[in-house]
Amino acid sequence: MASPQESQRKTQSVRDTRRGATQRNSGRQGMFIRLDPDTKQRAEYWADKRGFSSLNEYVAEAVAEKIQRENHDYDLPTLEIARLNELVDQTAALARNTANLERVVTTGFDSLIGLTRGDNYLLDDEGGELV
């Protein structure tokens, strides 16, 4: 009786001979997927629209793209980059406004504290002359 590995090798070799030389020379391995009819129809539409030679080529490209996305190895589209730069600029402007508001409030409280102590440059005696 053959072991499971041997029967799998035999099955694999039969599958390889059915696929022909083009499959072996491409360096790719076959895979079987099941899609619901609606998803398959949409995939066929996009494969045709993007100019892929077959649905299999489109699915192979989609899997490779998904793996890149999972590895965080992808380019951001221009619109997303622009929005991200806008958010960075808005955050920097908010930080500047907060710092200015802090400075105004601190100066205002210093002035109020000075008035309650009686320190006021407007109450100082002048020498009678305008400067």
Backbone as a chain_set.jsonl record, in Angstrom:
{"seq": "MASPQESQRKTQSVRDTRRGATQRNSGRQGMFIRLDPDTKQRAEYWADKRGFSSLNEYVAEAVAEKIQRENHDYDLPTLEIARLNELVDQTAALARNTANLERVVTTGFDSLIGLTRGDNYLLDDEGGELV", "coords": {"N": [[0.847, -1.174, 0.0], [0.552, 2.242, -0.774], [2.146, 5.104, 0.624], [0.696, 8.181, 1.985], [2.18, 10.394, 1.043], [3.447, 9.382, -1.252], [1.25, 8.759, -2.876], [0.259, 11.29, -3.195], [2.358, 12.482, -4.632], [2.212, 10.99, -6.992], [-0.344, 11.741, -7.866], [0.124, 14.458, -8.185], [2.056, 14.41, -10.236], [0.525, 13.409, -12.326], [-1.306, 15.451, -12.615], [0.452, 17.499, -13.39], [1.268, 16.553, -15.915], [-1.084, 16.749, -17.289], [-1.446, 19.48, -17.394], [0.564, 20.392, -19.025], [3.556, 21.557, -20.744], [3.774, 24.311, -20.561], [2.82, 25.135, -18.067], [4.705, 24.029, -16.306], [7.035, 25.322, -17.092], [6.551, 27.96, -16.444], [7.079, 28.395, -13.806], [5.234, 28.582, -11.833], [2.906, 27.379, -9.392], [-0.008, 25.379, -9.35], [-3.337, 26.156, -8.156], [-6.452, 25.707, -6.585], [-9.44, 27.455, -6.329], [-12.536, 28.394, -4.827], [-15.218, 30.391, -5.726], [-18.038, 32.472, -5.074], [-20.782, 32.849, -7.365], [-21.361, 35.57, -7.962], [-19.058, 36.991, -7.111], [-17.184, 35.805, -8.78], [-18.113, 36.658, -11.269], [-17.743, 39.439, -11.041], [-14.957, 39.457, -10.749], [-14.178, 38.419, -13.234], [-15.09, 40.508, -14.841], [-13.414, 42.66, -14.008], [-10.92, 41.573, -14.608], [-11.07, 41.413, -17.378], [-11.448, 44.135, -17.95], [-9.053, 45.26, -17.031], [-7.295, 44.109, -18.756], [-6.165, 41.547, -18.501], [-4.986, 38.311, -19.452], [-6.349, 36.086, -18.625], [-8.694, 34.904, -16.15], [-7.343, 33.57, -14.157], [-4.789, 34.778, -14.203], [-5.468, 37.313, -13.293], [-6.413, 36.719, -10.704], [-4.073, 35.667, -9.578], [-2.466, 37.958, -9.586], [-4.02, 39.539, -7.872], [-3.814, 38.128, -5.455], [-1.063, 38.378, -4.977], [-0.924, 41.157, -4.667], [-2.52, 41.505, -2.395], [-0.969, 40.189, -0.49], [1.257, 41.896, -0.45], [0.01, 44.156, 0.613], [-0.687, 43.2, 3.153], [1.87, 42.976, 4.183], [2.477, 45.591, 4.493], [3.627, 46.861, 2.308], [3.241, 48.838, 0.027], [2.294, 51.317, -2.404], [1.092, 54.569, -1.754], [-1.81, 56.053, -3.083], [-1.972, 59.156, -4.959], [-3.996, 60.93, -4.1], [-4.477, 60.089, -1.461], [-1.996, 60.637, -0.331], [-1.938, 63.424, -0.579], [-4.083, 64.108, 1.114], [-3.114, 63.147, 3.544], [-0.854, 64.795, 3.869], [-2.203, 67.221, 4.111], [-3.519, 66.816, 6.558], [-1.3, 66.643, 8.256], [-0.293, 69.255, 8.004], [-2.465, 70.684, 9.082], [-2.402, 69.767, 11.707], [0.062, 70.795, 12.554], [-0.517, 73.551, 12.355], [-2.52, 73.726, 14.268], [-1.016, 73.156, 16.556], [0.671, 75.415, 16.61], [-1.275, 77.445, 16.979], [-2.27, 76.722, 19.487], [0.018, 77.116, 21.066], [0.307, 79.903, 20.764], [-2.094, 80.769, 21.953], [-1.663, 79.89, 24.558], [0.491, 81.552, 25.253], [-0.767, 84.112, 25.162], [-2.722, 83.862, 27.17], [-1.11, 83.408, 29.423], [0.351, 85.828, 29.515], [-1.776, 87.603, 29.906], [-2.752, 86.782, 32.449], [-0.458, 87.375, 33.957], [-0.476, 90.159, 33.729], [-2.894, 90.767, 35.093], [-2.262, 89.85, 37.669], [-0.187, 91.572, 38.251], [-1.647, 94.016, 38.305], [-3.302, 93.589, 40.538], [-1.403, 93.631, 42.544], [-0.706, 96.212, 42.48], [1.157, 97.091, 40.777], [1.63, 98.943, 38.073], [2.406, 100.157, 35.031], [1.225, 102.39, 33.982], [0.549, 104.032, 36.069], [2.855, 105.103, 36.963], [4.884, 107.916, 37.872], [5.4, 110.586, 35.707], [8.031, 112.42, 34.239], [7.071, 114.767, 33.403], [7.559, 115.339, 30.869], [6.99, 114.502, 27.487], [7.836, 111.612, 25.885]], "CA": [[0.0, 0.0, 0.0], [1.379, 3.446, -0.926], [1.983, 6.099, 1.682], [-0.012, 9.372, 1.498], [3.087, 11.254, 0.274], [3.663, 8.783, -2.567], [0.047, 8.923, -3.69], [0.162, 12.704, -3.533], [3.321, 12.725, -5.701], [1.668, 10.426, -8.215], [-1.439, 12.608, -8.288], [0.725, 15.703, -8.648], [2.696, 14.213, -11.535], [-0.538, 13.273, -13.313], [-1.825, 16.805, -12.843], [1.453, 18.242, -14.154], [1.265, 16.126, -17.313], [-2.292, 17.28, -17.921], [-1.302, 20.926, -17.6], [1.448, 20.61, -20.16], [4.874, 22.135, -20.493], [3.701, 25.745, -20.252], [2.66, 25.308, -16.627], [5.957, 23.711, -15.627], [8.055, 26.294, -17.441], [6.228, 29.286, -15.921], [7.576, 28.513, -12.437], [4.109, 28.752, -10.92], [2.219, 26.176, -8.957], [-1.447, 25.509, -9.474], [-4.133, 26.255, -6.949], [-7.874, 25.673, -6.889], [-10.235, 28.269, -5.413], [-13.975, 28.423, -5.067], [-15.803, 31.715, -5.58], [-19.463, 32.487, -5.338], [-20.981, 33.303, -8.75], [-21.305, 37.029, -8.07], [-17.66, 37.383, -7.01], [-16.517, 35.349, -10.006], [-18.535, 37.541, -12.362], [-17.04, 40.713, -10.866], [-13.536, 39.228, -11.022], [-14.039, 38.318, -14.69], [-15.27, 41.863, -15.38], [-12.213, 43.457, -13.776], [-9.813, 40.967, -15.348], [-11.236, 41.847, -18.763], [-11.259, 45.589, -18.007], [-7.626, 45.558, -16.821], [-6.516, 43.539, -19.846], [-5.506, 40.289, -18.166], [-5.26, 37.273, -20.448], [-7.304, 35.127, -18.072], [-9.105, 35.14, -14.772], [-6.268, 33.054, -13.307], [-3.749, 35.809, -14.108], [-6.007, 38.367, -12.441], [-6.449, 36.22, -9.324], [-2.683, 35.582, -9.116], [-2.049, 39.342, -9.303], [-4.761, 39.993, -6.691], [-3.224, 37.485, -4.277], [0.24, 39.015, -4.741], [-1.186, 42.508, -4.158], [-3.022, 41.367, -1.021], [0.182, 39.842, 0.35], [2.021, 43.139, -0.283], [-0.741, 45.018, 1.523], [-0.535, 42.635, 4.493], [3.243, 43.273, 4.608], [2.597, 47.057, 4.488], [4.556, 47.184, 1.227], [2.427, 49.304, -1.089], [2.367, 52.751, -2.67], [-0.137, 55.297, -1.488], [-2.24, 56.865, -4.217], [-1.7, 60.58, -4.831], [-5.045, 61.568, -3.317], [-4.253, 59.774, -0.052], [-0.807, 61.377, 0.096], [-2.341, 64.82, -0.431], [-4.908, 64.225, 2.32], [-2.233, 62.952, 4.69], [-0.078, 66.027, 4.014], [-3.112, 68.235, 4.624], [-3.724, 66.559, 7.983], [-0.064, 67.006, 8.948], [-0.263, 70.725, 8.052], [-3.487, 71.137, 10.029], [-1.905, 69.469, 13.055], [1.112, 71.78, 12.851], [-1.184, 74.834, 12.579], [-3.191, 73.62, 15.564], [0.026, 73.261, 17.589], [1.071, 76.834, 16.674], [-2.37, 78.202, 17.584], [-2.307, 76.393, 20.916], [1.15, 77.803, 21.696], [-0.029, 81.334, 20.815], [-3.142, 80.94, 22.959], [-1.009, 79.727, 25.86], [1.27, 82.766, 25.502], [-1.696, 85.213, 25.427], [-3.344, 83.637, 28.478], [-0.071, 83.621, 30.439], [0.611, 87.264, 29.584], [-2.956, 88.233, 30.503], [-2.761, 86.528, 33.89], [0.635, 88.152, 34.55], [-0.943, 91.542, 33.823], [-3.885, 90.836, 36.167], [-1.551, 89.707, 38.938], [0.508, 92.845, 38.45], [-2.632, 95.036, 38.689], [-3.759, 93.358, 41.909], [-0.317, 94.044, 43.429], [-0.534, 97.649, 42.379], [2.203, 97.37, 39.791], [1.048, 99.341, 36.803], [3.293, 101.142, 34.412], [0.455, 103.589, 33.663], [0.452, 104.858, 37.27], [4.166, 105.675, 37.295], [5.007, 109.349, 37.669], [6.188, 110.992, 34.563], [8.877, 113.577, 34.512], [6.421, 115.945, 32.846], [7.872, 115.48, 29.463], [6.568, 113.409, 26.624], [8.973, 110.972, 25.237]], "C": [[0.893, 1.239, 0.0], [1.097, 4.412, 0.215], [1.249, 7.318, 1.117], [0.886, 10.294, 0.666], [3.297, 10.708, -1.131], [2.44, 8.958, -3.454], [-0.144, 10.377, -4.091], [1.128, 13.048, -4.664], [2.818, 12.192, -7.025], [0.55, 11.299, -8.761], [-0.888, 13.91, -8.854], [1.357, 15.53, -10.016], [1.658, 14.043, -12.634], [-1.104, 14.644, -13.642], [-0.851, 17.61, -13.681], [1.441, 17.843, -15.62], [0.019, 16.622, -18.022], [-2.157, 18.764, -18.224], [-0.391, 21.237, -18.772], [2.705, 21.341, -19.76], [4.794, 23.602, -20.097], [3.558, 25.981, -18.759], [3.968, 25.042, -15.893], [7.021, 24.765, -15.906], [7.782, 27.663, -16.838], [6.738, 29.475, -14.499], [6.469, 28.7, -11.425], [3.553, 27.395, -10.54], [0.727, 26.428, -9.035], [-2.139, 25.568, -8.129], [-5.594, 26.294, -7.367], [-8.596, 26.528, -5.866], [-11.7, 28.178, -5.8], [-14.459, 29.841, -4.788], [-17.306, 31.611, -5.762], [-19.677, 33.128, -6.717], [-20.87, 34.817, -8.927], [-19.857, 37.528, -8.033], [-16.894, 36.981, -8.262], [-16.86, 36.261, -11.175], [-17.825, 38.891, -12.257], [-15.553, 40.58, -11.152], [-13.289, 39.113, -12.524], [-14.174, 39.69, -15.345], [-13.988, 42.672, -15.233], [-10.995, 42.881, -14.485], [-9.87, 41.403, -16.808], [-10.952, 43.342, -18.894], [-9.792, 45.971, -17.863], [-6.722, 44.905, -17.861], [-5.737, 42.286, -19.505], [-5.902, 39.228, -19.184], [-6.267, 36.243, -19.942], [-7.66, 35.533, -16.65], [-8.024, 34.656, -13.81], [-5.155, 34.076, -13.13], [-4.197, 36.93, -13.184], [-5.999, 37.945, -10.977], [-5.032, 36.12, -8.764], [-2.16, 36.975, -8.761], [-2.74, 39.868, -8.046], [-4.187, 39.397, -5.413], [-1.883, 38.129, -3.951], [0.061, 40.415, -4.164], [-1.682, 42.469, -2.717], [-1.89, 41.032, -0.063], [1.047, 41.081, 0.586], [1.321, 44.055, 0.711], [-0.619, 44.523, 2.956], [0.855, 42.922, 5.055], [3.505, 44.766, 4.703], [3.613, 47.518, 3.452], [3.746, 47.602, 0.002], [2.589, 50.812, -1.219], [1.029, 53.387, -2.338], [-0.541, 56.07, -2.738], [-2.054, 58.35, -3.921], [-2.733, 61.277, -3.961], [-4.862, 61.305, -1.823], [-3.038, 60.506, 0.485], [-1.163, 62.842, 0.329], [-3.161, 65.016, 0.841], [-4.06, 64.064, 3.575], [-1.386, 64.197, 4.938], [-0.947, 67.158, 4.554], [-3.341, 68.056, 6.122], [-2.487, 66.911, 8.802], [0.031, 68.519, 9.077], [-1.273, 71.266, 9.053], [-3.06, 70.88, 11.472], [-0.824, 70.455, 13.466], [0.494, 73.154, 13.133], [-1.9, 74.84, 13.924], [-2.189, 73.736, 16.707], [0.488, 74.703, 17.735], [-0.008, 77.675, 17.339], [-2.47, 77.948, 19.08], [-1.17, 77.093, 21.658], [0.884, 79.303, 21.806], [-1.09, 81.621, 21.867], [-2.566, 80.819, 24.363], [-0.226, 80.985, 26.228], [0.364, 83.938, 25.864], [-2.317, 85.065, 26.81], [-2.328, 83.888, 29.587], [0.229, 85.105, 30.61], [-0.557, 87.999, 30.236], [-3.017, 88.013, 32.006], [-1.625, 87.268, 34.594], [0.23, 89.607, 34.716], [-1.958, 91.7, 34.947], [-3.231, 90.724, 37.539], [-0.791, 90.994, 39.257], [-0.448, 93.957, 38.874], [-3.107, 94.835, 40.118], [-2.68, 93.712, 42.918], [-0.136, 95.569, 43.441], [0.575, 98.023, 41.414], [1.533, 97.694, 38.461], [1.943, 100.406, 36.2], [2.546, 102.421, 34.048], [0.361, 104.532, 34.867], [1.789, 105.462, 37.669], [4.166, 107.171, 37.014], [5.853, 109.648, 36.463], [7.016, 112.211, 34.972], [8.264, 114.845, 33.932], [6.692, 116.093, 31.375], [7.379, 114.24, 28.694], [7.783, 112.836, 25.921], [8.596, 110.472, 23.877]], "O": [[1.897, 1.271, 0.712], [-0.029, 4.523, 0.702], [1.181, 7.48, -0.101], [0.426, 10.905, -0.298], [3.323, 11.471, -2.096], [2.565, 9.267, -4.639], [-0.64, 10.673, -5.178], [0.779, 13.814, -5.561], [2.966, 12.84, -8.061], [0.49, 11.571, -9.96], [-1.368, 14.406, -9.873], [1.217, 16.4, -10.875], [1.88, 14.484, -13.762], [-1.352, 14.96, -14.806], [-1.267, 18.331, -14.589], [1.587, 18.702, -16.49], [0.054, 16.888, -19.223], [-2.703, 19.247, -19.216], [-0.57, 22.255, -19.441], [2.9, 21.696, -18.597], [5.658, 24.09, -19.37], [4.123, 26.94, -18.235], [4.303, 25.761, -14.951], [7.83, 25.067, -15.029], [8.707, 28.468, -16.729], [6.824, 30.609, -14.029], [6.75, 28.955, -10.254], [3.706, 26.407, -11.258], [0.257, 27.545, -8.815], [-1.621, 25.106, -7.113], [-5.926, 26.864, -8.407], [-8.394, 26.357, -4.663], [-12.046, 27.919, -6.953], [-14.151, 30.42, -3.747], [-17.792, 30.765, -6.513], [-18.818, 33.879, -7.18], [-20.342, 35.289, -9.934], [-19.473, 38.385, -8.828], [-16.05, 37.734, -8.747], [-15.992, 36.597, -11.981], [-17.359, 39.428, -13.261], [-14.948, 41.482, -11.73], [-12.304, 39.647, -13.033], [-13.455, 40.0, -16.295], [-13.522, 43.294, -16.188], [-10.124, 43.635, -14.92], [-8.843, 41.725, -17.406], [-10.292, 43.769, -19.842], [-9.334, 46.913, -18.51], [-5.511, 45.124, -17.85], [-4.739, 41.988, -20.161], [-7.014, 39.245, -19.712], [-6.957, 35.602, -20.735], [-7.015, 36.386, -16.04], [-7.81, 35.265, -12.762], [-4.628, 34.231, -12.029], [-3.409, 37.44, -12.387], [-5.62, 38.728, -10.106], [-4.806, 36.451, -7.6], [-1.487, 37.146, -7.745], [-2.12, 40.565, -7.243], [-4.083, 40.086, -4.399], [-1.59, 38.4, -2.787], [0.808, 40.819, -3.273], [-1.299, 43.313, -1.907], [-1.857, 41.538, 1.059], [1.521, 41.297, 1.701], [1.973, 44.665, 1.559], [-0.466, 45.324, 3.878], [1.01, 43.093, 6.264], [4.635, 45.177, 4.965], [4.371, 48.458, 3.693], [3.582, 46.826, -0.94], [2.973, 51.494, -0.269], [-0.03, 52.818, -2.606], [0.31, 56.682, -3.385], [-1.986, 58.751, -2.759], [-2.375, 62.138, -3.157], [-5.071, 62.203, -1.007], [-3.04, 60.951, 1.633], [-0.739, 63.435, 1.32], [-2.953, 65.988, 1.568], [-4.269, 64.771, 4.561], [-1.214, 64.612, 6.084], [-0.486, 67.965, 5.362], [-3.356, 69.034, 6.87], [-2.605, 67.421, 9.917], [0.394, 69.024, 10.139], [-0.973, 72.203, 9.793], [-3.33, 71.693, 12.356], [-0.8, 70.904, 14.612], [0.933, 73.849, 14.05], [-1.888, 75.845, 14.636], [-2.489, 74.357, 17.727], [0.681, 75.177, 18.854], [0.299, 78.527, 18.173], [-2.729, 78.872, 19.851], [-1.373, 77.607, 22.759], [1.2, 79.913, 22.828], [-0.992, 82.609, 22.594], [-2.947, 81.573, 25.258], [-0.27, 81.435, 27.373], [0.685, 84.692, 26.782], [-2.425, 86.046, 27.546], [-2.658, 84.519, 30.591], [0.349, 85.585, 31.737], [-0.348, 88.916, 31.031], [-3.3, 88.944, 32.76], [-1.806, 87.741, 35.716], [0.553, 90.228, 35.729], [-1.891, 92.678, 35.691], [-3.614, 91.434, 38.469], [-0.764, 91.442, 40.403], [-0.091, 94.769, 39.728], [-3.298, 95.811, 40.843], [-3.004, 94.065, 44.052], [0.519, 96.12, 44.326], [0.884, 99.206, 41.269], [0.948, 96.825, 37.814], [2.195, 101.44, 36.818], [3.183, 103.45, 33.825], [0.114, 105.725, 34.688], [1.855, 106.25, 38.612], [3.544, 107.642, 36.062], [6.895, 109.031, 36.239], [6.704, 112.914, 35.933], [8.895, 115.901, 33.971], [6.074, 116.928, 30.714], [7.367, 113.118, 29.2], [8.641, 113.569, 25.429], [9.431, 109.9, 23.176]]}, "num_chains": 1, "name": "protein.A"}
